[in-house]
């Protein structure tokens, strides 16, 4: 073999090895951070959509909903509304799997008259319930006294559990350390929900007066002693206003595996 041909073949082999080696390294270092869009539903004069964000390793980091300012402004001042939105899912081995387990879907409730007195939530507010069960199972939740109360180790310190289940929702567990329980006006808070001894939802509740400020705030969520099921649980929740897009987002953030 002549020297020219030998040199040519060596260069080709080296280049090929470098290319394949480079692809392998690049693939392993490629970030998997992304935003996956879920379902879109009618909301006021426009729509509301769900989403899940993943971190650079592909694990869920945030889950939330986004809606236009104009949609929020067009909601009725007298009539309540309920919107159900599925979160993004993925196919694994022929089975559909939720991307942000244990969360399955979001129920967004608009309560223009507030909760009946003497509730501290007696002003217009928006509730975002992140449910940890299917819509079908949620609709099977019965109203009335719930005698199978959840172990309080699954609740953060300072939370108070009601004893009455709301039909299609469950028992609300309120944060007694939140400002509205200490003589200050309600602006936003975080609520847990249970039914027959199991955790069924986590809820970010926002007063209309707070949303009207068009600001952004992120609040730590106090954590329980234990978690009932494996999954990614939020360390914070965020109420966000995007002035450029004229949109609101309400999300559970800092999802951490437990």
N, C-alpha and C positions, 0 to 999 in steps of 0.2 A: 504494500500500500504506500502511495507516495505521501510525502510530508504534508502537502497542501490538503489532501483529503482527510488525513488523520487529524489535522488541526481543526478542520471544518466540523467533523463528527464530534470532537471533544467539546467544541463551543456549543453545539446543539444540545448535547446531553446536559452540560452545565446549565444552559439557559432553561431547558425544560424542567430540570430539578428545582431551579430557583423559582420558576413560575408556580409549580405545584406546591412547593413549600410556602411560598408567599400567600397563596389562596387559603391554605390551611390555617396559617397564623391570622390572616385577616378575618376569616369566618369565626374563629374562636374569640376574637376581640371585638366583633361587631356588636354594637349596642342593640338590645331588643326593646328599648324604650319606645312606646307608641301609644296612640289614643285610638281605641276601638269604639265605634258608634253603635248604639243599641237601637231600640225602637223609638219611633217618633209618633206622638199622639197630638190630637187637637187640644189647644189650651188657649182660652180666651179668643182673641181675634187671629191667633197664629198657631203656634205649636210649641211643644216641649219635647226634648230628646234626652235619652240616657247615654251614658258613656262609662268606659273603664280605661284608666291609664295604667300602663305597666312600666316597671323600672328597667334599667339596662340589662338585668338578668331575665326579663320576661315575666317577673312576678307582679301581681296587681299592687298598685301603690295608692290609687285613688278611685273612687266610684262616685258618680254624681248625676245631676240633671242640669240642663241649661235651657233657658227660655228668654224670649225677647222682652225688653222693657214695655213695648207696646202691648204684648200679650197680657202681661201682669196688670197694666193700667186699664185694660178692657174688661177685667173680671167684674162680675156683678157685685154691686154694693149691698145687695139684700139676699141673694140666693147662694147657698153653699154648692160646691162642686167637688167631684172626686175623679182623679185621672190615674189610671193604672198603666205603668210603663215597664216593659220587660228590659232587663239588662242584657248586654252582649253575652253570647254563649259561643262555644266552640265544639267541634266534633272530635271525639276521642274514641277510636275503635268502634265507630258506628253509633256511639252514644253521644247525646248532647250534654255538655258539661258547662256549668256557669263559670265565667272567667274570674269572678271575684267571690268565690265561695267563702262564707256561707250565704251571701246575698243573692237573691233570685230576681226580685223586681222591686219597683218603687211605687208607692201610693202617695200621690200629691193631693192634699186636701186644702181647699180654700174655705176659710170660715170668716165671712165678712162681719158677722155680729159678735164674734168671740164666743168663748164657752160661757154657759150660764153662770151667773153669780151664785155663790161667792167665790168662784174660781179666780185665781190670780191671772188666768189667761183669758180675761173677759174683754179683750180688744181684738180687732181684726187681725188675723194671722194666717200664715201659710205653713202647713205641716208636710214634711217629706219623710215618710215612713219607708225605711229600707228593710223589706221583709226577708226573713230567713226561712221561708217555706214557699211552696207553689201558690199561685193564685187560687187554685181549686181548694187546697187545704185552708188557705186564709178565709175563703168564703164559708168554710165549715165551722169557723169559730162562733160559738154560741154566746149570747149575752146573758147577763145575770151574775150572781155571786160565784166566784171561782174558789172552791174549797181546797184545790190542790196548789197551794202557793209554792213559788219557786224558792229554793234555798238562797238566802241573802248573800252567800259567798260569791254568787254569780253577778252580784250588783256592786257597783262602786260604793265606798263609804259615803253616807249622807243621803242616799236615795230612799224614798218612801214609796212603798208598794200599796196601791189601792187594792181593794178586795173585790171590786166589781168589774167584770169583763164587758167590754163594749162589743156588740155583735159585729162580726167580720173584722175584728181588730185585736181584741184581747185586753189585758190589764195594763194600765199605764203606771209607770214607776217614775216619779218626779224627783228632781234634784232639789232637796230642801236647802242646799247651800247656795243655790242660785239667788241672784239679787231680788227677784220678784217675791221671794219668801221673807225678805228682810226690809220691807217698806219702800222698795224702789220699783219703778215701772218695769214691766216686762218688755224686753227687746228681743232677745234670742236665748234659747236654752237647748239642752240635750236630754232626751227622754228615752227610757228603755221600755220594752213591752214584753209581757209574758202571757202564757196560757197553759193551764194544766201542768204547771211546774217547769215549763220549758221557755227559753228565750225565743221570741218570735219576730221582734223587730227592734231596730234602733232608729231614733227619730230626731231630726234637726227641726226645731220649731222657731219660726221667725215672725215677729210682729210686722204688720204693714208699715207702721211708723218707722221701723228700723230700715226696712227695704227702701223706703222713700228717701232715705239719706244717701242712697247710691254710694255706699262705701264698701270696703272689703275688710273682713276680720277673720282671723283663724284662732280657734279656741281649743285648749287642751281638753281631752276627755279623761276624767279620772277612771282608772282601770280597776276591775274587780280582782278578788283574790284568785279566782279560777275561771276557766272557760268551759262551757258545757260541751262544746263540740269543736273539732279541729277546723281551722280556717284562718282567713286573714281579717284581723280586727283593727278598727281605726284608733289611732292615737289622738287625732284631732278632727275637728269639723270646720269647714270654711263656708262663709257666705260672701260671695264675690260679685262685684259689679264691674263690668268691662265697658268703660266709657266709649271706646272706639267702636266696638261692636253693638253697643246699647243692649247688652245682655246681662242677665243674672245667672249665676251658677251656685248651686248648693251641693256640697260634697262631703264625703267621709274621706279623710286623708291619713297618710302615714300608715297605711295598712301593713300589719305585722303578723307573721305566722305564729299561731299558738296551737 
